[in-house]
Amino acid sequence: MTTDYRMIADDLAEAIKAGRMKPGEKLLPQREFAYQHHVAASTAGRVYGELTRRGLVSGEVGRGTFVKRSPSPSNAALLDIRESTVNLELVYPLLDDHRPILSAAVADLAASPAFVDALAPIGATPSPAARNIAARFLSQQGWSPQPSQILFAGNGKQAIAAALSALAPPGSRIGIEALTYPVVKYLASQLRIELVPIDIDDQGMSARALDKVLARGRLAAVYVQPSIHNPTAATMSVERRKAVADVLKARGVTAIEDGVYRFLVDEIPLAAFAPNYVILIDSLSKRLAAGLGLGLIACPDRLVRDLASSIRRGVWMPVGLPLANGLHWMASDTLSEFVAQKRRDAQLRQRIARSALKALNPAGDERAYHLWLRLPDHWRAESFVAAALRRGIALTPGSAFAAQSGHAPNCVRVALASPAPPVLRRALEDVAELASTAEEIELE
C-alpha cells in the first residue's frame, strides 16, 4: 500500500504544534527520514515540501531543514512592523524633498480640466497620445520601443501578472531565477503555473544554466531581472545580456524582463538584444512613490493583442487618475531630476552600509537600494531575522526569495531606502554587532 505523504506531514505538523518538535530543531536528512519511515526518498521530499508550504519548516542549502519559529519572522516583519522598528525589509525610496512636490502636483491635477477626463473609465488599450509619452519615457540610448508596443497596468505587479497569464496557461512551466521576487512566486501559484529554478551567479541568471534547462523541456516563458536583481542586487553585464538574449532567440522562448530598478543603472535592457523575444515590465512606484505606481509594458508586436486581452481578463487596467498622474510625470523633466537625486541617495546609502557591514562583505550592485548579506556559519537566516526584529530592525531572510523549497542560502536581504541616513547607519552597525555574537536562543 502506498503511503500518503500528507498523512506523514500531518503527524509531523501535529508534533510541531504540540511542542514535541521545538523551534530551531533540525529535521533528519531526507534519505535518513525515508529509511526510518520505510518510504521512498521521493515521498520524503514531498513530506518536507508540504511542511515548507504550510510554513512550519524552512530549508537552507548545506545546512538542512529546521522547524520554524511561530509566527514566521519574515511574515511578522512584513505584517507587523512597529513604528519603532527600523525598516530594512521593504524598498520604498521616497526623499523628503520630493514629498511637497508630489503633493503639489496631485493638487494641480485635481484642479485641472484633465481631472474630469480622468474620472471616466478606460480600456486595456491606451490612447495614441498616452503610448507616445510612455514610449519616449522608456527609451534610452540603444533602445526605443514603438508607441504601438506600449500597454499599461495598474502597477508593476499587475503588469507581471498580465504577462504571466498571457504567456503561460495553467499547468505550464515558467523559468525563473533560483532566487526571485516573492510576488512572482505568489502569482504563479494563483495562476497554477509551475516554476522551474535556473541557477544564478554574481551577475544573475546564467545563460548556460538557462540553455541547460531549456534543453530538458519546453518552457512557456522565462522571468528575469537583469538590472539590480531582487534579492541579490546583481546586475548583468552587456556580455551576459547578449548571451541570455542569444539563448532566447535560439530556443524561441519569450522572457519577461522586470525592469523596476533599471532607473538606477545605465545598462541597456535585455529587450534591446532580443526585441522579438522580450516583454519589458517597468513601473513608476520606485521612481515616484509606491502610492503613485503605474505599470508599464513594452512588448513585441506579435504579443500586443494577447497582452491587452490578458490585462482586460484580469481586470489589471489602470484607473484614470493614476494614469493621468503617471502621464504627467513621464512628460515632465522633474521626474528626471527625481531619478538623478535617487541615484545619488542610493549610492550614499550603499557607502554607509558597506562601511558599517564591512566585516560581513556585503554583495550586490553599489548603485542599488538593497544589498545581499551572507551570514556567519554560527547563524541561521530565520533565527537572525527574529533576533534582529527583537532589536527593532526588520530584515528579510533568504528563504522568502527561494524559488524552490529547501534551497535557500544562509543570507538576508537588507533594504536601505526607508530610514534617514543616521538611523540607517546605527541600525546597520547593530546588525553587524548582532552577526558577531553567538546565535541567540529565542525564549518560549
GUDRENFI-687941 format. One record per residue (C-alpha): residue number from 1; x, y, z; residue in three letters. Coordinates in steps of 0.2 Angstrom, whole numbers, plus 5000, padded with zeros to 4 digits. Each point is the difference from the previous one (the first is absolute). Example, Ala and Ser with C-alpha at 12.3 -4.5 7.8 and 13.67 -1.06 7.14 Angstrom:
REM residues 2
 resi    u    v    w resn
    1 5062 4978 5039  ALA
    2 5006 5017 4997  SER
END
This chain:
REM residues 444
 resi    u    v    w resn
    1 5000 5000 5000  MET
    2 5007 5017 4995  THR
    3 5002 5012 5015  THR
    4 4992 5017 4998  ASP
    5 5013 5013 5003  TYR
    6 4987 5012 5007  ARG
    7 4996 4988 5014  MET
    8 5018 5000 5005  ILE
    9 5001 5019 4998  ALA
   10 4984 5001 5011  ASP
   11 5009 4990 5014  ASP
   12 5015 5011 5000  LEU
   13 4990 5016 4999  ALA
   14 4990 4994 5016  GLU
   15 5017 4996 5009  ALA
   16 5006 5018 4995  ILE
   17 4984 5008 5006  LYS
   18 5000 4990 5016  ALA
   19 5018 5005 5004  GLY
   20 5007 4982 4999  ARG
   21 5011 5007 4986  MET
   22 5008 5017 5005  LYS
   23 5003 5016 4990  PRO
   24 5017 4999 4993  GLY
   25 5001 4981 5001  GLU
   26 5008 4992 4985  LYS
   27 4990 4987 4990  LEU
   28 5009 4984 4994  LEU
   29 5008 5000 4983  PRO
   30 4987 4994 4987  GLN
   31 5008 4984 4996  ARG
   32 5002 4995 5019  GLU
   33 4982 5006 5003  PHE
   34 4994 4989 4985  ALA
   35 5010 4985 5007  TYR
   36 4993 5002 5018  GLN
   37 4982 5002 4993  HIS
   38 5001 4986 4987  HIS
   39 4995 5011 4986  VAL
   40 5008 5005 4984  ALA
   41 5012 5015 4999  ALA
   42 4988 5009 4988  SER
   43 4986 4998 5014  THR
   44 5012 5007 5013  ALA
   45 5003 5015 4988  GLY
   46 4982 5003 4998  ARG
   47 4997 4999 5019  VAL
   48 5013 5014 5003  TYR
   49 4993 5010 4986  GLY
   50 4983 4999 5007  GLU
   51 5007 5006 5017  LEU
   52 5009 5014 4992  THR
   53 4984 5005 4991  ARG
   54 4990 5001 5016  ARG
   55 5014 5011 5007  GLY
   56 5005 4988 5014  LEU
   57 5018 4997 4994  VAL
   58 5013 5009 4989  SER
   59 5015 4992 4991  GLY
   60 5017 5008 4998  GLU
   61 5013 4994 4987  VAL
   62 5014 4990 5008  GLY
   63 4992 5001 5017  ARG
   64 4984 4990 5000  GLY
   65 4981 5002 5004  THR
   66 4995 5008 5017  PHE
   67 4984 5003 5009  VAL
   68 4995 5018 4999  LYS
   69 4996 5012 5014  ARG
   70 4981 5005 5000  SER
   71 4995 5012 4993  PRO
   72 5013 5000 4986  SER
   73 5012 5014 5003  PRO
   74 4999 5006 4982  SER
   75 4981 5001 5001  ASN
   76 5001 5009 5016  ALA
   77 5011 5013 4993  ALA
   78 4990 5002 4985  LEU
   79 4983 5001 5009  LEU
   80 5004 5008 5016  ASP
   81 5014 5012 4999  ILE
   82 4998 5011 5015  ARG
   83 5003 5019 4999  GLU
   84 5016 4998 5010  SER
   85 5006 4987 4988  THR
   86 5014 5005 4988  VAL
   87 4994 4993 4983  ASN
   88 5014 4992 4991  LEU
   89 4987 4988 4992  GLU
   90 4990 5010 4987  LEU
   91 5008 5010 4986  VAL
   92 4990 5016 4999  TYR
   93 5011 5015 4995  PRO
   94 4991 5016 5003  LEU
   95 5011 5016 5004  LEU
   96 4994 5013 5012  ASP
   97 5003 5014 4987  ASP
   98 4988 4991 4988  HIS
   99 4985 4999 5011  ARG
  100 4994 5018 4998  PRO
  101 5003 4999 4981  ILE
  102 4990 4985 4999  LEU
  103 4986 5007 5010  SER
  104 5000 5016 4990  ALA
  105 4999 4990 4984  ALA
  106 4985 4990 5005  VAL
  107 4991 5015 5006  ALA
  108 5004 5009 4983  ASP
  109 4993 4985 4991  LEU
  110 4984 5000 5011  ALA
  111 4997 5018 4995  ALA
  112 5003 4998 4982  SER
  113 4988 4995 4986  PRO
  114 5009 4984 4998  ALA
  115 4993 4994 5017  PHE
  116 4982 4998 4993  VAL
  117 5007 4990 4985  ASP
  118 5009 4989 5012  ALA
  119 4984 4995 5009  LEU
  120 4994 4991 4984  ALA
  121 5003 4982 4998  PRO
  122 5014 4994 4989  ILE
  123 5003 4984 4990  GLY
  124 5015 4989 4999  ALA
  125 5006 5008 4984  THR
  126 5007 5018 5004  PRO
  127 4998 5015 4989  SER
  128 5014 5004 4987  PRO
  129 5005 5016 5010  ALA
  130 5002 4989 5016  ALA
  131 5011 4987 4990  ARG
  132 5011 5014 4993  ASN
  133 5004 5007 5017  ILE
  134 5004 4983 5007  ALA
  135 5010 4995 4985  ALA
  136 5011 5015 5002  ARG
  137 5001 4998 5018  PHE
  138 5006 4982 4999  LEU
  139 5013 5004 4987  SER
  140 5018 5001 5003  GLN
  141 5016 5000 4990  GLN
  142 5000 4984 4990  GLY
  143 4982 4995 5002  TRP
  144 4983 5008 4996  SER
  145 4984 4991 5000  PRO
  146 4986 5005 4987  GLN
  147 4985 5009 5007  PRO
  148 4989 4985 4992  SER
  149 5009 4988 5012  GLN
  150 4995 5009 5016  ILE
  151 4987 4994 5012  LEU
  152 4996 5006 5018  PHE
  153 4995 4991 5016  ALA
  154 4995 5006 5017  GLY
  155 5017 4997 5007  ASN
  156 5016 4990 4997  GLY
  157 4993 4984 5009  LYS
  158 4985 5000 4989  GLN
  159 5010 5002 4984  ALA
  160 5010 4985 5005  ILE
  161 4984 4990 5004  ALA
  162 4993 5005 4983  ALA
  163 5016 4995 4991  ALA
  164 5000 4983 5009  LEU
  165 4982 4997 4996  SER
  166 5002 5004 4982  ALA
  167 5015 4989 4997  LEU
  168 4997 4985 5012  ALA
  169 4983 4991 5001  PRO
  170 4997 4990 5016  PRO
  171 5011 4985 5002  GLY
  172 5014 5007 4989  SER
  173 5018 5004 5006  ARG
  174 5009 5016 5002  ILE
  175 5019 5002 5002  GLY
  176 5005 5011 5015  ILE
  177 5016 5004 5009  GLU
  178 5003 4989 5015  ALA
  179 4998 5015 5011  LEU
  180 4986 5011 4994  THR
  181 4987 5014 5005  TYR
  182 4988 4992 5012  PRO
  183 4985 5007 4991  VAL
  184 5004 4990 4985  VAL
  185 4999 4984 5010  LYS
  186 4983 5005 5006  TYR
  187 4993 5005 4983  LEU
  188 5006 4983 4993  ALA
  189 4991 4991 5013  SER
  190 4984 5010 4997  GLN
  191 5002 4997 4981  LEU
  192 5004 4981 5003  ARG
  193 5017 5002 4991  ILE
  194 5015 4989 5005  GLU
  195 5016 5009 5003  LEU
  196 5016 4993 4994  VAL
  197 5016 5007 5009  PRO
  198 5015 5005 4990  ILE
  199 5017 5002 5008  ASP
  200 5007 5018 5003  ILE
  201 5017 5007 5004  ASP
  202 5007 5017 5004  ASP
  203 4992 5007 4984  GLN
  204 4983 4992 5002  GLY
  205 4993 4987 4988  MET
  206 5013 4989 4991  SER
  207 4998 4999 4981  ALA
  208 5007 4982 5001  ARG
  209 4988 4995 5014  ALA
  210 4986 5007 4990  LEU
  211 5004 4990 4985  ASP
  212 5003 4984 5010  LYS
  213 4982 5002 5007  VAL
  214 4993 5004 4983  LEU
  215 5008 4984 4993  ALA
  216 4991 4989 5013  ARG
  217 4983 5006 4995  GLY
  218 4990 5014 4993  ARG
  219 4996 5015 5011  LEU
  220 4985 5012 4997  ALA
  221 5011 5015 5004  ALA
  222 5014 5006 5011  VAL
  223 4999 5013 5014  TYR
  224 5017 5010 5002  VAL
  225 5006 5015 5009  GLN
  226 5016 5006 4991  PRO
  227 5002 5017 5009  SER
  228 5002 4999 5019  ILE
  229 4993 4983 5003  HIS
  230 4989 4998 5015  ASN
  231 5006 4994 5012  PRO
  232 5019 4999 4996  THR
  233 5001 5017 4992  ALA
  234 5010 4992 4986  ALA
  235 5001 5009 4983  THR
  236 5004 4991 4983  MET
  237 5014 5006 4990  SER
  238 4997 5004 4981  VAL
  239 5008 4984 4996  GLU
  240 4989 4990 5011  ARG
  241 4984 5009 4993  ARG
  242 5006 4995 4983  LYS
  243 5003 4982 5004  ALA
  244 4983 4999 5009  VAL
  245 4992 5008 4985  ALA
  246 5008 4988 4988  ASP
  247 4993 4985 5010  VAL
  248 4983 5007 4999  LEU
  249 5001 5003 4981  LYS
  250 5007 4983 4997  ALA
  251 4987 4991 5010  ARG
  252 4986 5011 4995  GLY
  253 4995 5004 5018  VAL
  254 4993 5017 5006  THR
  255 5007 5008 5016  ALA
  256 4991 5012 5012  ILE
  257 5013 5013 5004  GLU
  258 4996 5008 5017  ASP
  259 5008 5017 4999  GLY
  260 4993 5009 5015  VAL
  261 5017 5004 5007  TYR
  262 5008 5004 4983  ARG
  263 4998 5019 5003  PHE
  264 5015 4998 5012  LEU
  265 5012 4994 4987  VAL
  266 5005 5004 4982  ASP
  267 5001 4983 4992  GLU
  268 4990 4997 4984  ILE
  269 4985 4988 5004  PRO
  270 5000 4982 4995  LEU
  271 4985 5005 4988  ALA
  272 5013 5009 4989  ALA
  273 5009 4984 4996  PHE
  274 4985 4989 4996  ALA
  275 4986 5013 4996  PRO
  276 4988 4986 4993  ASN
  277 5003 4989 5015  TYR
  278 4999 5011 5015  VAL
  279 4985 5009 5009  ILE
  280 5007 5014 5011  LEU
  281 4991 5004 5016  ILE
  282 5003 5017 5009  ASP
  283 4991 5011 5013  SER
  284 4999 5017 5007  LEU
  285 4999 4993 5018  SER
  286 5019 5002 5004  LYS
  287 5003 5015 4989  ARG
  288 4986 5010 5009  LEU
  289 4992 4991 5014  ALA
  290 4991 4984 5004  ALA
  291 4983 5009 5001  GLY
  292 5002 5007 4982  LEU
  293 5005 4984 4991  GLY
  294 4995 4997 4982  LEU
  295 5005 4984 4991  GLY
  296 5009 5002 4983  LEU
  297 5001 4986 4987  ILE
  298 5011 5000 4984  ALA
  299 4997 4984 4990  CYS
  300 5003 4993 4983  PRO
  301 4987 5004 4987  ASP
  302 4995 4982 4999  ARG
  303 4995 5000 5018  LEU
  304 4991 5017 5002  VAL
  305 4982 4993 4997  ARG
  306 5003 4985 5011  ASP
  307 5007 5011 5014  LEU
  308 4985 5013 4998  ALA
  309 4988 4985 5001  SER
  310 5009 4994 5016  SER
  311 4999 5017 5008  ILE
  312 4982 5001 4996  ARG
  313 4996 4982 5007  ARG
  314 5009 5003 5016  GLY
  315 4993 5017 5002  VAL
  316 5018 5007 5002  TRP
  317 4997 5016 4991  MET
  318 5005 5016 5008  PRO
  319 4986 5012 5006  VAL
  320 4999 5018 4993  GLY
  321 5008 5010 5013  LEU
  322 5016 4991 5003  PRO
  323 5002 4998 4981  LEU
  324 4998 5019 4998  ALA
  325 5012 5003 5014  ASN
  326 5012 4988 4993  GLY
  327 4999 5008 4983  LEU
  328 5003 5017 5007  HIS
  329 5016 4994 5009  TRP
  330 5007 4990 4985  MET
  331 4998 5016 4990  ALA
  332 5008 5011 5013  SER
  333 5019 5004 5002  ASP
  334 4997 5000 5019  THR
  335 5000 4981 5000  LEU
  336 5017 4999 4992  SER
  337 5006 5011 5014  GLU
  338 4992 4988 5012  PHE
  339 5009 4985 4993  VAL
  340 5017 5009 5000  ALA
  341 4997 5005 5019  GLN
  342 4995 4982 5004  LYS
  343 5015 4993 4991  ARG
  344 5011 5011 5011  ARG
  345 4990 4995 5016  ASP
  346 5002 4981 4996  ALA
  347 5018 5002 4998  GLN
  348 5002 5010 5016  LEU
  349 4990 4986 5009  ARG
  350 5011 4987 4992  GLN
  351 5016 5008 5007  ARG
  352 4992 5001 5017  ILE
  353 4995 4982 5000  ALA
  354 5017 4993 4993  ARG
  355 5009 5010 5013  SER
  356 4989 4994 5014  ALA
  357 4999 4982 4994  LEU
  358 5018 4999 4993  LYS
  359 5005 4984 5011  ALA
  360 4985 4991 4992  LEU
  361 5005 5004 4982  ASN
  362 4983 5005 4993  PRO
  363 4996 4995 4982  ALA
  364 4991 5009 4986  GLY
  365 5000 5015 4988  ASP
  366 5006 5016 5009  GLU
  367 4987 5010 4991  ARG
  368 4986 4990 5008  ALA
  369 4988 5004 5014  TYR
  370 5003 4983 5008  HIS
  371 5014 4988 5003  LEU
  372 5002 4981 5003  TRP
  373 5009 4994 5016  LEU
  374 5007 4983 5003  ARG
  375 4999 4996 5018  LEU
  376 5014 4992 5011  PRO
  377 4998 4981 5002  ASP
  378 4995 5001 5018  HIS
  379 4984 5009 4994  TRP
  380 4985 4994 4991  ARG
  381 4991 5013 4989  ALA
  382 4982 4997 5008  GLU
  383 5008 5001 5018  SER
  384 5010 5015 4995  PHE
  385 4984 5009 4994  VAL
  386 4991 4996 5016  ALA
  387 5014 5006 5010  ALA
  388 5002 5016 4990  ALA
  389 4981 5003 5002  LEU
  390 5001 4999 5019  ARG
  391 5013 5014 4998  ARG
  392 4988 5011 4990  GLY
  393 5007 4996 4983  ILE
  394 4990 4992 4986  ALA
  395 5010 4989 4987  LEU
  396 4995 4987 4988  THR
  397 5007 4982 5000  PRO
  398 5006 4991 4984  GLY
  399 4986 4987 5001  SER
  400 4987 5014 4995  ALA
  401 5009 5001 4983  PHE
  402 5003 4981 4997  ALA
  403 4991 4994 4984  ALA
  404 5001 4982 5007  GLN
  405 4997 4995 5018  SER
  406 5016 4994 5009  GLY
  407 5012 5010 4989  HIS
  408 5002 5016 5009  ALA
  409 5017 5007 5003  PRO
  410 5005 5005 5018  ASN
  411 4998 5018 4995  CYS
  412 4989 5015 5004  VAL
  413 4995 5015 4989  ARG
  414 5003 5017 5007  VAL
  415 4989 5014 4993  ALA
  416 5008 5017 5002  LEU
  417 4987 5012 4993  ALA
  418 4988 5004 5015  SER
  419 5010 5007 5015  PRO
  420 5009 5017 5001  ALA
  421 5018 4997 4997  PRO
  422 5005 5002 5019  PRO
  423 4987 4988 5005  VAL
  424 5006 4988 4986  LEU
  425 5018 5001 5006  ARG
  426 4995 4996 5018  ARG
  427 4989 4985 4995  ALA
  428 5013 4993 4988  LEU
  429 5013 5001 5014  GLU
  430 4988 4991 5011  ASP
  431 4998 4986 4987  VAL
  432 5019 4998 4998  ALA
  433 5001 4999 5019  GLU
  434 4986 4987 5001  LEU
  435 5009 4990 4986  ALA
  436 5016 4999 5011  SER
  437 4991 4993 5015  THR
  438 4995 4982 5002  ALA
  439 4983 4995 4994  GLU
  440 4987 5005 5013  GLU
  441 4987 4988 5008  ILE
  442 4983 5006 4997  GLU
  443 4990 4999 5016  LEU
  444 4984 4990 5000  GLU
END
